[in-house]
């Protein structure tokens, strides 16, 4: 099923909101190294396992992570597809910004180098305003 622009915008909003929290960003960074259980993810933080579980729920609702069942263990995995969505969105605007800078570079390159700028006080529109 193809995503609509509204679906993509909603997904991006959820992902960026989920990643706005530094603890959740750290959890994502740790999950890039390896899958982990909630207990393992909670170890370095001075918060309860339940608090980390709430963070994971936000990440899961945004599509950043997913949980699976492996016997008694419930490892948490990153979902790389959401990063593809974010990368495509960021890349689109990066390309647009680069194109604007390229056009500005072209305009600046077309200007003659030997023309000195006119000082602000010498501009005719300002002289008339003083009198």
N, CA and C atoms as an extended XYZ file, in Angstrom:
393
Properties=species:S:1:pos:R:3:atomname:S:1:resname:S:1:resid:I:1 pbc="F F F"
N         0.840       -1.181        0.000 N   UNK     1
C         0.000        0.000        0.000 CA  UNK     1
C         0.888        1.249        0.000 C   UNK     1
N         0.604        2.175       -0.902 N   UNK     2
C         1.393        3.397       -1.016 CA  UNK     2
C         0.934        4.420        0.021 C   UNK     2
N         1.891        5.080        0.638 N   UNK     3
C         1.568        6.094        1.641 CA  UNK     3
C         1.179        7.394        0.962 C   UNK     3
N         0.191        8.078        1.516 N   UNK     4
C        -0.177        9.399        1.016 CA  UNK     4
C         0.715       10.440        1.687 C   UNK     4
N         0.655       11.680        1.168 N   UNK     5
C         1.449       12.757        1.771 CA  UNK     5
C         1.045       12.992        3.222 C   UNK     5
N        -0.241       12.857        3.510 N   UNK     6
C        -0.725       13.047        4.888 CA  UNK     6
C        -0.171       11.945        5.781 C   UNK     6
N        -0.184       10.696        5.293 N   UNK     7
C         0.368        9.583        6.068 CA  UNK     7
C         1.844        9.816        6.360 C   UNK     7
N         2.586       10.249        5.344 N   UNK     8
C         4.019       10.501        5.506 CA  UNK     8
C         4.242       11.634        6.498 C   UNK     8
N         3.465       12.704        6.384 N   UNK     9
C         3.602       13.839        7.309 CA  UNK     9
C         3.297       13.411        8.738 C   UNK     9
N         2.236       12.614        8.914 N   UNK    10
C         1.893       12.130       10.256 CA  UNK    10
C         2.990       11.225       10.808 C   UNK    10
N         3.518       10.353        9.957 N   UNK    11
C         4.592        9.449       10.389 CA  UNK    11
C         5.836       10.238       10.765 C   UNK    11
N         6.194       11.228        9.955 N   UNK    12
C         7.366       12.050       10.265 CA  UNK    12
C         7.163       12.823       11.563 C   UNK    12
N         5.983       13.365       11.767 N   UNK    13
C         5.704       14.100       13.011 CA  UNK    13
C         5.867       13.184       14.213 C   UNK    13
N         5.352       11.974       14.112 N   UNK    14
C         5.460       11.017       15.213 CA  UNK    14
C         6.913       10.643       15.475 C   UNK    14
N         7.671       10.420       14.413 N   UNK    15
C         9.080       10.032       14.569 CA  UNK    15
C         9.882       11.169       15.183 C   UNK    15
N         9.732       12.380       14.640 N   UNK    16
C        10.501       13.508       15.178 CA  UNK    16
C        10.091       13.818       16.616 C   UNK    16
N         8.819       13.679       16.938 N   UNK    17
C         8.371       13.891       18.321 CA  UNK    17
C         8.969       12.833       19.239 C   UNK    17
N         8.986       11.592       18.776 N   UNK    18
C         9.552       10.511       19.594 CA  UNK    18
C        11.046       10.735       19.817 C   UNK    18
N        11.733       11.221       18.802 N   UNK    19
C        13.180       11.427       18.912 CA  UNK    19
C        13.553       12.753       19.561 C   UNK    19
N        12.567       13.546       19.938 N   UNK    20
C        12.848       14.823       20.600 CA  UNK    20
C        13.395       14.624       22.007 C   UNK    20
N        13.140       13.476       22.588 N   UNK    21
C        13.594       13.195       23.955 CA  UNK    21
C        15.000       12.592       23.928 C   UNK    21
N        15.939       13.135       24.714 N   UNK    22
C        17.312       12.631       24.698 CA  UNK    22
C        17.445       11.173       25.152 C   UNK    22
N        16.613       10.742       26.086 N   UNK    23
C        16.667        9.341       26.524 CA  UNK    23
C        16.275        8.417       25.377 C   UNK    23
N        15.231        8.792       24.645 N   UNK    24
C        14.807        7.959       23.519 CA  UNK    24
C        15.858        7.949       22.414 C   UNK    24
N        16.492        9.099       22.172 N   UNK    25
C        17.573        9.116       21.172 CA  UNK    25
C        18.716        8.212       21.602 C   UNK    25
N        19.017        8.208       22.890 N   UNK    26
C        20.087        7.340       23.392 CA  UNK    26
C        19.698        5.872       23.245 C   UNK    26
N        18.454        5.550       23.523 N   UNK    27
C        17.983        4.171       23.348 CA  UNK    27
C        18.138        3.756       21.892 C   UNK    27
N        17.750        4.626       20.969 N   UNK    28
C        17.893        4.325       19.542 CA  UNK    28
C        19.366        4.118       19.192 C   UNK    28
N        20.234        4.971       19.701 N   UNK    29
C        21.668        4.830       19.431 CA  UNK    29
C        22.181        3.484       19.940 C   UNK    29
N        21.736        3.076       21.104 N   UNK    30
C        22.172        1.789       21.659 CA  UNK    30
C        21.616        0.623       20.853 C   UNK    30
N        20.416        0.778       20.318 N   UNK    31
C        19.825       -0.302       19.524 CA  UNK    31
C        20.455       -0.416       18.132 C   UNK    31
N        21.201        0.601       17.709 N   UNK    32
C        21.914        0.474       16.432 CA  UNK    32
C        23.048       -0.527       16.555 C   UNK    32
N        23.531       -0.739       17.766 N   UNK    33
C        24.622       -1.689       18.007 CA  UNK    33
C        24.081       -3.107       18.070 C   UNK    33
N        22.983       -3.296       18.800 N   UNK    34
C        22.406       -4.641       18.953 CA  UNK    34
C        21.013       -4.537       19.538 C   UNK    34
N        20.190       -5.543       19.274 N   UNK    35
C        18.875       -5.641       19.908 CA  UNK    35
C        19.085       -5.808       21.411 C   UNK    35
N        18.084       -5.431       22.181 N   UNK    36
C        18.207       -5.538       23.641 CA  UNK    36
C        16.833       -5.698       24.265 C   UNK    36
N        16.821       -6.221       25.473 N   UNK    37
C        15.574       -6.323       26.234 CA  UNK    37
C        15.323       -5.000       26.947 C   UNK    37
N        14.116       -4.835       27.428 N   UNK    38
C        13.780       -3.621       28.177 CA  UNK    38
C        14.671       -3.502       29.406 C   UNK    38
N        14.898       -4.608       30.091 N   UNK    39
C        15.745       -4.599       31.289 CA  UNK    39
C        17.163       -4.146       30.946 C   UNK    39
N        17.705       -4.677       29.872 N   UNK    40
C        19.065       -4.284       29.458 CA  UNK    40
C        19.101       -2.808       29.060 C   UNK    40
N        18.059       -2.352       28.387 N   UNK    41
C        18.022       -0.940       27.983 CA  UNK    41
C        17.900       -0.015       29.186 C   UNK    41
N        17.252       -0.477       30.251 N   UNK    42
C        17.035        0.360       31.436 CA  UNK    42
C        18.272        0.482       32.321 C   UNK    42
N        19.223       -0.442       32.191 N   UNK    43
C        20.372       -0.482       33.109 CA  UNK    43
C        21.119        0.835       33.281 C   UNK    43
N        21.495        1.542       32.212 N   UNK    44
C        22.325        2.741       32.435 CA  UNK    44
C        21.556        3.964       32.951 C   UNK    44
N        20.250        3.888       33.018 N   UNK    45
C        19.462        5.049       33.415 CA  UNK    45
C        19.058        4.962       34.881 C   UNK    45
N        18.905        6.108       35.474 N   UNK    46
C        18.470        6.189       36.858 CA  UNK    46
C        16.948        6.315       36.905 C   UNK    46
N        16.279        5.430       36.153 N   UNK    47
C        14.815        5.395       36.110 CA  UNK    47
C        14.384        3.936       36.168 C   UNK    47
N        13.113        3.715       36.372 N   UNK    48
C        12.597        2.354       36.479 CA  UNK    48
C        12.491        1.687       35.103 C   UNK    48
N        12.373        0.383       35.124 N   UNK    49
C        12.145       -0.371       33.897 CA  UNK    49
C        10.831        0.080       33.271 C   UNK    49
N         9.856        0.396       34.101 N   UNK    50
C         8.562        0.867       33.598 CA  UNK    50
C         8.707        2.186       32.842 C   UNK    50
N         9.568        3.072       33.338 N   UNK    51
C         9.787        4.352       32.657 CA  UNK    51
C        10.418        4.122       31.283 C   UNK    51
N        11.388        3.216       31.216 N   UNK    52
C        12.021        2.898       29.931 CA  UNK    52
C        11.007        2.229       29.021 C   UNK    52
N        10.160        1.408       29.588 N   UNK    53
C         9.113        0.759       28.806 CA  UNK    53
C         8.166        1.796       28.190 C   UNK    53
N         7.880        2.863       28.915 N   UNK    54
C         7.045        3.942       28.377 CA  UNK    54
C         7.755        4.648       27.217 C   UNK    54
N         9.058        4.881       27.378 N   UNK    55
C         9.837        5.464       26.282 CA  UNK    55
C         9.778        4.555       25.054 C   UNK    55
N         9.915        3.256       25.283 N   UNK    56
C         9.864        2.305       24.171 CA  UNK    56
C         8.495        2.292       23.505 C   UNK    56
N         7.449        2.480       24.285 N   UNK    57
C         6.095        2.521       23.728 CA  UNK    57
C         5.956        3.709       22.778 C   UNK    57
N         6.518        4.851       23.144 N   UNK    58
C         6.488        6.032       22.273 CA  UNK    58
C         7.251        5.741       20.983 C   UNK    58
N         8.431        5.142       21.121 N   UNK    59
C         9.232        4.794       19.939 CA  UNK    59
C         8.514        3.758       19.075 C   UNK    59
N         7.854        2.815       19.731 N   UNK    60
C         7.125        1.767       19.011 CA  UNK    60
C         5.919        2.359       18.270 C   UNK    60
N         5.183        3.230       18.919 N   UNK    61
C         4.030        3.876       18.282 CA  UNK    61
C         4.453        4.715       17.074 C   UNK    61
N         5.656        5.272       17.130 N   UNK    62
C         6.174        6.075       16.016 CA  UNK    62
C         6.777        5.201       14.922 C   UNK    62
N         6.898        3.910       15.178 N   UNK    63
C         7.457        3.016       14.168 CA  UNK    63
C         8.972        2.947       14.166 C   UNK    63
N         9.595        3.472       15.207 N   UNK    64
C        11.055        3.477       15.279 CA  UNK    64
C        11.589        2.124       15.746 C   UNK    64
N        10.885        1.510       16.677 N   UNK    65
C        11.299        0.194       17.184 CA  UNK    65
C        10.111       -0.761       17.131 C   UNK    65
N        10.428       -2.042       17.245 N   UNK    66
C         9.387       -3.069       17.367 CA  UNK    66
C         9.896       -4.106       18.356 C   UNK    66
N         8.976       -4.802       18.960 N   UNK    67
C         9.336       -5.839       19.918 CA  UNK    67
C         8.934       -7.190       19.347 C   UNK    67
N         9.698       -8.187       19.680 N   UNK    68
C         9.355       -9.546       19.258 CA  UNK    68
C         9.435      -10.449       20.480 C   UNK    68
N         9.058      -11.685       20.296 N   UNK    69
C         9.112      -12.632       21.409 CA  UNK    69
C        10.071      -13.745       21.015 C   UNK    69
N        11.022      -13.997       21.889 N   UNK    70
C        11.991      -15.076       21.694 CA  UNK    70
C        11.987      -15.899       22.980 C   UNK    70
N        11.073      -16.834       23.057 N   UNK    71
C        10.916      -17.586       24.300 CA  UNK    71
C        10.398      -16.658       25.373 C   UNK    71
N        11.145      -16.547       26.451 N   UNK    72
C        10.746      -15.659       27.549 CA  UNK    72
C        11.264      -14.244       27.346 C   UNK    72
N        12.167      -14.076       26.401 N   UNK    73
C        12.752      -12.752       26.139 CA  UNK    73
C        11.909      -11.998       25.116 C   UNK    73
N        11.847      -10.696       25.306 N   UNK    74
C        11.151       -9.831       24.345 CA  UNK    74
C        12.138       -8.774       23.866 C   UNK    74
N        12.998       -9.137       22.920 N   UNK    75
C        13.990       -8.149       22.456 CA  UNK    75
C        13.337       -7.000       21.689 C   UNK    75
N        13.979       -5.859       21.771 N   UNK    76
C        13.547       -4.656       21.059 CA  UNK    76
C        14.485       -4.486       19.873 C   UNK    76
N        13.913       -4.208       18.700 N   UNK    77
C        14.686       -4.048       17.466 CA  UNK    77
C        14.398       -2.666       16.874 C   UNK    77
N        15.377       -2.122       16.187 N   UNK    78
C        15.142       -0.903       15.408 CA  UNK    78
C        14.402       -1.282       14.135 C   UNK    78
N        13.545       -0.394       13.669 N   UNK    79
C        12.874       -0.590       12.390 CA  UNK    79
C        13.500        0.392       11.404 C   UNK    79
N        14.371       -0.104       10.534 N   UNK    80
C        15.148        0.747        9.639 CA  UNK    80
C        14.285        1.488        8.622 C   UNK    80
N        13.093        0.984        8.324 N   UNK    81
C        12.241        1.629        7.319 CA  UNK    81
C        11.912        3.070        7.694 C   UNK    81
N        11.705        3.336        8.955 N   UNK    82
C        11.361        4.690        9.383 CA  UNK    82
C        12.541        5.634        9.143 C   UNK    82
N        13.757        5.138        9.237 N   UNK    83
C        14.926        5.975        8.971 CA  UNK    83
C        15.044        6.286        7.488 C   UNK    83
N        14.607        5.364        6.636 N   UNK    84
C        14.565        5.638        5.203 CA  UNK    84
C        13.595        6.775        4.921 C   UNK    84
N        12.451        6.780        5.601 N   UNK    85
C        11.464        7.843        5.445 CA  UNK    85
C        12.047        9.186        5.879 C   UNK    85
N        12.709        9.203        7.026 N   UNK    86
C        13.316       10.441        7.523 CA  UNK    86
C        14.419       10.925        6.594 C   UNK    86
N        15.245       10.012        6.136 N   UNK    87
C        16.347       10.365        5.248 CA  UNK    87
C        15.825       10.956        3.948 C   UNK    87
N        14.780       10.366        3.382 N   UNK    88
C        14.199       10.882        2.140 CA  UNK    88
C        13.658       12.290        2.350 C   UNK    88
N        13.007       12.531        3.484 N   UNK    89
C        12.455       13.857        3.771 CA  UNK    89
C        13.577       14.884        3.926 C   UNK    89
N        14.581       14.538        4.695 N   UNK    90
C        15.711       15.454        4.916 CA  UNK    90
C        16.452       15.704        3.608 C   UNK    90
N        16.675       14.663        2.843 N   UNK    91
C        17.406       14.778        1.578 CA  UNK    91
C        16.679       15.705        0.610 C   UNK    91
N        15.366       15.627        0.590 N   UNK    92
C        14.581       16.489       -0.303 CA  UNK    92
C        14.865       17.962       -0.012 C   UNK    92
N        14.830       18.337        1.232 N   UNK    93
C        15.054       19.738        1.594 CA  UNK    93
C        16.524       20.126        1.504 C   UNK    93
N        17.421       19.178        1.719 N   UNK    94
C        18.845       19.461        1.541 CA  UNK    94
C        19.129       19.796        0.079 C   UNK    94
N        18.545       19.007       -0.843 N   UNK    95
C        18.733       19.257       -2.281 CA  UNK    95
C        18.165       20.614       -2.674 C   UNK    95
N        16.994       20.959       -2.141 N   UNK    96
C        16.402       22.263       -2.451 CA  UNK    96
C        17.279       23.403       -1.953 C   UNK    96
N        17.814       23.271       -0.753 N   UNK    97
C        18.692       24.309       -0.203 CA  UNK    97
C        19.969       24.419       -1.025 C   UNK    97
N        20.528       23.292       -1.412 N   UNK    98
C        21.738       23.319       -2.242 CA  UNK    98
C        21.471       23.981       -3.583 C   UNK    98
N        20.321       23.735       -4.169 N   UNK    99
C        19.965       24.365       -5.448 CA  UNK    99
C        19.852       25.877       -5.283 C   UNK    99
N        19.266       26.339       -4.186 N   UNK   100
C        19.182       27.783       -3.935 CA  UNK   100
C        20.575       28.386       -3.803 C   UNK   100
N        21.456       27.717       -3.076 N   UNK   101
C        22.826       28.224       -2.939 CA  UNK   101
C        23.558       28.202       -4.272 C   UNK   101
N        23.307       27.190       -5.081 N   UNK   102
C        23.938       27.111       -6.401 CA  UNK   102
C        23.493       28.293       -7.264 C   UNK   102
N        22.193       28.624       -7.220 N   UNK   103
C        21.686       29.770       -7.992 CA  UNK   103
C        22.291       31.066       -7.462 C   UNK   103
N        22.413       31.203       -6.157 N   UNK   104
C        23.030       32.394       -5.580 CA  UNK   104
C        24.484       32.492       -6.003 C   UNK   104
N        25.208       31.389       -5.985 N   UNK   105
C        26.597       31.380       -6.454 CA  UNK   105
C        26.683       31.839       -7.903 C   UNK   105
N        25.744       31.388       -8.746 N   UNK   106
C        25.737       31.792      -10.155 CA  UNK   106
C        25.515       33.291      -10.290 C   UNK   106
N        24.584       33.839       -9.505 N   UNK   107
C        24.323       35.282       -9.554 CA  UNK   107
C        25.554       36.053       -9.099 C   UNK   107
N        26.138       35.627       -7.998 N   UNK   108
C        27.321       36.319       -7.486 CA  UNK   108
C        28.491       36.223       -8.461 C   UNK   108
N        28.638       35.087       -9.115 N   UNK   109
C        29.727       34.913      -10.083 CA  UNK   109
C        29.518       35.785      -11.309 C   UNK   109
N        28.285       36.127      -11.630 N   UNK   110
C        28.015       36.945      -12.817 CA  UNK   110
C        28.230       38.430      -12.557 C   UNK   110
N        28.356       38.835      -11.319 N   UNK   111
C        28.581       40.251      -10.998 CA  UNK   111
C        30.030       40.621      -11.276 C   UNK   111
N        30.254       41.843      -11.770 N   UNK   112
C        31.638       42.265      -12.018 CA  UNK   112
C        32.397       42.414      -10.699 C   UNK   112
N        33.679       42.049      -10.738 N   UNK   113
C        34.506       42.110       -9.530 CA  UNK   113
C        35.010       43.518       -9.229 C   UNK   113
N        35.072       44.406      -10.227 N   UNK   114
C        35.709       45.712      -10.045 CA  UNK   114
C        34.744       46.826       -9.650 C   UNK   114
N        33.511       46.514       -9.339 N   UNK   115
C        32.545       47.530       -8.940 CA  UNK   115
C        32.563       47.640       -7.417 C   UNK   115
N        32.888       48.849       -6.951 N   UNK   116
C        32.918       49.090       -5.508 CA  UNK   116
C        31.507       49.334       -5.010 C   UNK   116
N        31.166       48.851       -3.836 N   UNK   117
C        29.826       49.090       -3.307 CA  UNK   117
C        29.621       50.569       -2.987 C   UNK   117
N        28.416       51.031       -3.145 N   UNK   118
C        28.085       52.421       -2.849 CA  UNK   118
C        27.819       52.534       -1.355 C   UNK   118
N        28.487       53.485       -0.696 N   UNK   119
C        28.234       53.654        0.740 CA  UNK   119
C        26.774       54.060        0.972 C   UNK   119
N        26.183       53.643        2.057 N   UNK   120
C        24.767       53.931        2.317 CA  UNK   120
C        24.437       55.421        2.314 C   UNK   120
N        25.298       56.278        2.826 N   UNK   121
C        25.013       57.711        2.904 CA  UNK   121
C        24.972       58.357        1.530 C   UNK   121
N        25.611       57.767        0.530 N   UNK   122
C        25.688       58.364       -0.800 CA  UNK   122
C        24.533       57.938       -1.699 C   UNK   122
N        23.662       57.102       -1.231 N   UNK   123
C        22.542       56.653       -2.059 CA  UNK   123
C        21.547       57.797       -2.243 C   UNK   123
N        21.072       58.033       -3.472 N   UNK   124
C        20.159       59.151       -3.736 CA  UNK   124
C        18.875       59.071       -2.924 C   UNK   124
N        18.337       57.902       -2.688 N   UNK   125
C        17.074       57.813       -1.952 CA  UNK   125
C        17.219       58.290       -0.520 C   UNK   125
N        18.402       58.140        0.057 N   UNK   126
C        18.610       58.593        1.424 CA  UNK   126
C        18.882       60.083        1.485 C   UNK   126
N        19.546       60.660        0.434 N   UNK   127
C        19.817       62.096        0.439 CA  UNK   127
C        18.515       62.891        0.426 C   UNK   127
N        17.556       62.419       -0.366 N   UNK   128
C        16.287       63.114       -0.460 CA  UNK   128
C        15.497       63.047        0.831 C   UNK   128
N        15.681       61.992        1.574 N   UNK   129
C        14.940       61.827        2.823 CA  UNK   129
C        15.461       62.731        3.921 C   UNK   129
N        16.736       63.159        3.815 N   UNK   130
C        17.317       64.025        4.844 CA  UNK   130
C        16.873       65.478        4.724 C   UNK   130
N        16.453       65.881        3.557 N   UNK   131
C        16.112       67.295        3.386 CA  UNK   131
C        14.668       67.576        3.545 C   UNK   131
